[in-house]
Amino acid sequence: MAGQISMETVWLILAAAVATFLTRIGGYVLITRMRTIPPRMEQALNAVPAAVLTTLVAPAFFNSGFDVKIAMLVALVASLKYPGLLMLGAGWAAAMICRHLLGF
């Protein structure tokens, strides 16, 4: 019995999949039907990447330990000069140093 999935779970997964598909395709259809994008909509679309990044980074920064805070600050400084992969490596290295050498 432990390996079986109930029909309620299957319907919930299918409903979530349909809702996700409709929201994603809906935006595409809406934008392609417009001849020009209104300035306010363009400003809103330009703000989306910063909003998504903030919602991913802020909780991790404020709800984690000192090691993660240092790693994020190191990654921030590295991102000002170096490309993304080096920035990720610098943040990872900072977290490992804090955890293993400094005992955080």
N, C-alpha and C positions, 0 to 999 in steps of 0.2 A: 504494500500500500504506500510505502514511503516514496517509491519512484513514480507514482502516478500524478498527473496534473489534472486538477478539476476543470470542468467545462467553464466555470466562472472565471478562472484564471486565463483560460484560452481566449474567452470573449473580451476580457479586460485588455489583454495584450493586443488583440486585433483592433479594438477600439482605439487604443493609444497609437497604434501604427497608422490607422486611417486619419486620426486627428493630426498627427505629425505631418503626414503627407499633404493633407489639405492646407495646413498653415504654410508649409513651404511652397507648394505649387501656387497657392493663392497670391502670395506676394509677387511671384514671377509673372503670373497672368495679369495682375493689376498693373505692374510696371510696363509690360510689353504693349498694353492697350493704350497707353498714354503717348501722345505725340511729343510732348515735352514734360519734364519733371518739374513741378512747381518748386520755387526756391526753398520754401519751408520744408518740403519733403526731402529735398536734397540735403539740407542742413541736418535733418533728423537722421537720414541714412549715413551721413558722414560721422555722426556722433556714436553710432552703434559699436564700432570696434573699441573705442575707449570705454564705453559702458560695460561691454562684455569683459574686457580685461579687468576693470575695477571690481566687478562682481566675482571674478575668480581669485584675484590677488588679495583684496582687502580682508575677507574672512580668514584666509590662511595667515596673513600677517598679524592680525589682532588676536587670533585664537590659538596661536602656536607658541612654541618655546623660543628662547633667545637665539638658539642655533638657526632657526628658520628666518628669524628677523635679520640676523647678520647675513645669511645667504642671500636673502632678497635684496638687501642694500648693496651687497657686492655685485649681484647681477644687474641691479639698476645702474651702478657706476660703470660696469663693463659694457652695458648696452649703449652707453653714450658714445663709445669709441669703436666697439667691435661688432661684428655680425652676430646673428642670433645663436648659432651653435657655440661660439666661443663664450657668449654671455651665459648660456645654460651650463657650460662646463665650469665657468668661474663660480656660479652660484652653487653648483653641486660640490665643487672642491671646497668652498667655504663651509658648507654644511658638514662635510666629512671631517674637516679640520676641527671645527667646533665640537663635534660629537666625540671624536677619538682622541684628540690631543688636549683639548681644553675641558672635556668632561661634561659638556652641556647636555 
